[in-house]
Every structure is written in structure tokens, then in C-alpha cells.
Amino acid sequence: MAYMTMTLTLMATQSDFNDAAVNTDINGLGIKITHDDQPFTIGTALTINPATQPVLKAVPIKKDGVTLPEGNFEAWATLQVDYQ
């Protein structure tokens, strides 16, 4: 069985301290996105096989030397799927 070509692209504002972290509204706090435990660099297309879908994770991370305040935060991202 032939599968279509499929790519995922994470679209977001990148944090200033990690290429795979989505920027948040709190200075020094980012949300690191991974695919199959590998960094998912923002703006880079990831080719996937629909038969073996990737495992995506989002984990909060902080910039070295920063003390984070308690409270809520916001982060925005879009996962774009292209196929042919």
C-alpha cells in the first residue's frame, strides 16, 4: 500500500533561548516541543510516515539564571499539516 507524503510544521514565535521552544508571555519561560523525544525546531518541516505517527510532547522549560514568577502564562502555536 502506498502512502502519501505528509509533513508537519510547527508555526510559533520561537523563544530567545531554545530553537524548539515556543515563546510565552513570561520572560525566560518557553514550551519545548519534541517529536519522538527529538527537538521539533519551529518553522522546520518534519516528514512523517502516516503508518508510524510521531509522538509529540510539550514541556515547560526555563532560561538559565531566570527566576520564574508563580501564575498563569500563555503560549500560542499552530501545527500545520501538508500532504500530497
C-alpha positions as CSV (number, residue, x, y, z in Angstrom):
1,M,0.0,0.0,0.0
2,A,1.4,3.4,-1.0
3,Y,1.3,6.2,1.5
4,M,1.1,9.9,0.7
5,T,3.9,12.3,1.7
6,M,3.0,14.2,4.8
7,T,4.8,16.9,6.7
8,L,4.2,18.7,10.0
9,T,5.5,22.2,10.6
10,L,5.3,24.0,14.0
11,M,4.5,27.6,13.5
12,A,5.1,29.9,16.5
13,T,7.2,32.6,17.9
14,Q,10.5,31.0,19.0
15,S,11.9,31.6,22.4
16,D,15.2,33.5,22.6
17,F,17.0,30.7,24.4
18,N,15.9,27.4,22.6
19,D,15.1,26.7,18.9
20,A,12.5,24.2,19.8
21,A,10.7,26.2,22.4
22,V,7.6,28.3,21.9
23,N,7.8,31.8,23.4
24,T,5.4,32.6,26.3
25,D,4.2,35.8,27.8
26,I,6.6,35.3,30.7
27,N,10.3,36.3,30.2
28,G,12.5,33.2,30.4
29,L,9.8,30.6,30.1
30,G,9.3,28.5,27.0
31,I,7.4,25.4,25.9
32,K,9.8,22.9,24.3
33,I,8.1,20.8,21.6
34,T,9.6,17.4,20.8
35,H,8.8,14.6,18.3
36,D,9.8,11.1,19.3
37,D,12.0,12.7,22.0
38,Q,13.9,14.8,19.5
39,P,13.6,18.7,19.4
40,F,10.9,19.9,16.9
41,T,12.5,23.1,15.6
42,I,10.0,25.8,15.0
43,G,9.4,26.6,11.3
44,T,11.1,23.3,10.1
45,A,9.0,20.8,8.2
46,L,9.1,17.3,9.7
47,T,8.4,14.5,7.1
48,I,6.3,11.7,8.7
49,N,5.0,8.3,7.8
50,P,1.3,8.1,8.4
51,A,1.7,4.4,9.3
52,T,4.0,5.3,12.2
53,Q,2.8,8.6,13.6
54,P,5.2,10.7,15.7
55,V,4.7,11.2,19.4
56,L,4.6,14.9,20.1
57,K,5.3,16.4,23.6
58,A,5.2,19.9,25.1
59,V,7.3,20.5,28.2
60,P,7.8,23.8,30.0
61,I,11.5,24.9,30.2
62,K,13.2,28.0,31.6
63,K,16.2,30.0,30.6
64,D,19.3,29.5,32.7
65,G,19.6,32.1,35.5
66,V,16.0,33.2,35.4
67,T,13.7,33.1,38.4
68,L,10.1,32.5,37.2
69,P,7.1,34.0,38.9
70,E,4.1,31.9,40.0
71,G,1.0,32.2,38.0
72,N,-0.7,31.6,34.7
73,F,1.0,32.1,31.3
74,E,0.1,32.0,27.6
75,A,1.8,30.5,24.6
76,W,0.4,30.1,21.1
77,A,1.4,27.8,18.3
78,T,-0.1,26.2,15.1
79,L,0.7,22.8,13.8
80,Q,0.5,22.8,10.0
81,V,-0.1,19.6,8.2
82,D,0.7,19.3,4.5
83,Y,0.2,16.2,2.4
84,Q,0.3,15.1,-1.3
